[in-house]
Amino acid sequence: MRTVLLTGFEPFDQDTVNSSWEAVRCLDGTDLCDGVRIIARQLPCAFVTSGTRLNELLAEHCPQMVIATGLASGRSELSIERVAINLNDARIPDNLAYQPIDTTVEPGGPAAYFSTLPIKAMVKALREAGIPAAVSQTAGTFVCNRVFYSLQHALAGSGVRSGFIHVPYLPEQVARSAPGQPSLALETLVEGLRIATLSAWNTQADITECGGQIS
């Protein structure tokens, strides 16, 4: 049985849930396709400990593909991220009250890493299923980008494909603490992540198609 590792984050910024974890946890233990099983695990929303936990999961499960996910307020679709940058610049403190400003994720590491997933094919598959999706050109500079960069750094040259997907709020999060923000239902997020992961698994070479946005 081959393994695909999905990660989501614990709640942060005084929220009680995180849509990324609520979605990926629903896929834990399910079969993506014949001979391929999804394992979902939670990461801490903290600059220092998230990378350590990620490396522990990579060593424990030896996955054949990895997709990390995180919440992005203000986004209305699944955002398939293209690039992670070697920069921490936190607008708020993380869950350990740490707020790095203008520091590197990996000292001496390259300025950026690209996703090794077929990001445009994933977007196409999602849109064909009626799920809003777009290529995103920025993963921000908070813990999501830190995990994305650390993931690509850890797997560089290994042949294990990996990347990051940002997801919107859940409707209940908007109703409780983020009025006016866009959201997607949990079942839409779960199905969207399943479709995106399956597309990534089945597509070796990405398609060439106009698209992408900065958000």
Secondary structure, 3 states (H helix, E strand, C coil): CEEEEEEEECCCCCCCCCHHHHHHHCCCCCEEECCEEEEEEEECCCHHHHHHHHHHHHHHHCCCEEEEEEECCCCCCEEEECEEECCEECCCCCCCCCCCEEECCCCCCCCEEECCCCHHHHHHHHHHCCCCEEEECCCCCCHHHHHHHHHHHHHCCCCCEEEEEEECECHHHHHHHCCCCCECCHHHHHHHHHHHHHHHHHCCCCCCCCCCECC
